[in-house]
């Protein structure tokens, strides 16, 4: 029987025992790493044609939208910094809070929205997001 043990777990065991790792544990770690790499490589090469077709249609659009979003990020600081809130110009602290609220809302609402998209369809969700954005 081969035990799958991560290298970090093995280091912890080694420290607790206060000695060298025995040969059986080292062989188990090497076997687990090899079997995982082999399984991953074989799974990557055996994609159905429908999956490859979907990837060729979906991924370019996905990365184009993602790149557009990433490219707009640095400019939002200037947009927020040029605004005034309650009659006073925005400071770096205010702009930082705006960014923090945005990232926190993604962390809080993201999982629920992901489940809703799974239930109602990603195409509808994508179209709705584009219309809102």
N, C-alpha and C positions, 0 to 999 in steps of 0.2 A: 504494500500500500504506500502510495506517495502522498505525503502531506504537502499542501500548498501553504507556504509560509512566506510572508513578505520579508524583504531584507531588513526593514526597520524593526519588525517583530523579532527577527533573529538577533539583531544587535541588542535589543532589550533583554532577551533571554540570556545572551552571552554575558551581559553586565550583571544580571541577577545571580548567575551561577558563579561569577568570579573566575571563570576559566575560559579555555578555548572552546569554540563550538565543535561538537563532535561531527564526524564525517557524515553520518546519516542526515543531520539537519542541513548541511551544506549541499548534499546531493538532492535533497527534497526541494530546496530553493532553486537550484539550477534546473531541475526537471519541470517545476511549475512554470518558470519563466519560458522555457523552451516550448512547452505544450501550449501556453497562452499565445506566444508569437506565431506558432504554426496554425492554430485555430483562427487567429485574426487574419493571417495571410490568405488562408483558403476561403474564408467567408468574403473577403474583399474581391476575390476573383470570380466568384460564382453568383453575380447579380443577374436577375432576370432581365430580359430585354425591356420589359415595361418599366422597370425601375430606372434603367439607364436612360430611357427616353424621357421619363419624368425629370430626371436630374438635368438632362441637357436643356429642357425647357424652363425649369424652375430656377436653377442656380444662377444663370446669368442675370435674370431679373432681380433675384434676391440680392446678389452682390452689388448690382447697380443702385438699388434703393439704399442698401446699407452704406455704400460709399458716399452717396449724396448726403445721407444723414451725418456721417462722420465728418464730411467736408464742411458742413454748416456749423459744427460745434465751436470752433475757435472764434467765429464771428458773433456768436450770441453774447459773448462777454461784452463786446463793444456796444451791441444793441442795448443790453441791460444797463450798462454804465452810462449811456447817453440819456436814459430816462430819469424822470424825477418822481419821487414818491412823497405824497403829502407836502408838496411844494419844495422839497429838498432834493438835491441831486443824489443819485445812487452812489453809495460808497462801495468799496471792495467787500466789506462785510455783508452788505445787503445783497450784492450780486452773488456772493458765496452762499448765502441762505437760499436764494432762488434756485441755484443749481442743486443744493442739498435737498430741497423739497422735491425737485424733479426726480432725482435719483431715488429718494426714499419712496416716492409714490410708485415708481417702477418696481421696486423691491416688494412693496406691500400688495399692490393690485395685479402685478404680473402673473403670479400663479393662478389667481381666480380667472383672469382674462384668458389664460392659456386653456383652462378647463372649458370655459365657455366657447372658445373657438373650436375645440375638439368636438363639442356637442353640436354646434350649429354650422360648422364648416369653415375651413380656412379661407376659401375664396371669398365668401361673404365678409368675413372679418377683415381681409386685406382691402377689399373695396371700401368698406366702412372706414377703415383707418386712413386710407388715401383721401377720402372725402372730408374727414374731420381735420386732417393735417393740412 
